[in-house]
Amino acid sequence: MPDCFHTALTEKLPNLRRFALSLCRTAHVADDLVQITVERALVARNSFDPASRIESWLFRILKNAWIDMTRKQKVRGQELDIHDEPDLAGQDSHKGETRLMVATVLEAVEKLPLEQREVVVLVCFEELSYAEAADILDIPKGTIMSRLSRARTAIAAKTGIK
């Protein structure tokens, strides 16, 4: 019989990878971040409160791993464009205009400052509450709302939705 913790952790791997990609924009670095996150989660398993959402706990671990990684790296190597990952833009069933709009929005999100981009990913893509995102990023809920508002305005302006 599978362990509930391991099952929940495995189910959240795609979400972790998306969040990692939004932070680092490089597939191989994102994979490293996810691996570090899983390792840390397994080691710290006893500190997880089953009454809370595992997503928030995992995203917080990943965010801390990213901070640790960026502190250790003074010089970054060449990064890959997130658009090199076609599976992130959607299924092949998306046609013409929809695919173009998705690509345009992803490009606009990619150009956001890191602080706004991580809020957009957590709240809009991962569907976390403002409180959960604030907890993960260790900032006030009002700051989440402010960053999200500025990000949405910037995305609308860059995509012509405004």
Salt bridges, closest charged atoms under 4 A:
ASP3 OD2 - HIS6 ND1 2.98
ASP3 OD2 - ARG45 NH2 2.42
ASP31 OD1 - ARG17 NE 2.52
GLU55 OE2 - LYS12 NZ 2.97
GLU55 OE1 - ARG53 NE 3.33
ASP68 OD2 - ARG40 NH2 3.10
GLU79 OE2 - ARG76 NH1 3.18
ASP81 OD1 - HIS83 ND1 3.19
ASP92 OD1 - ARG99 NH2 3.60
GLU107 OE2 - LYS111 NZ 3.18
GLU110 OE1 - HIS83 ND1 3.43
GLU118 OE1 - LYS63 NZ 2.55
GLU126 OE2 - ARG18 NE 3.13
GLU132 OE1 - ARG53 NH1 2.90
ASP135 OD1 - ARG60 NH1 3.60
ASP138 OD1 - ARG60 NH2 3.88
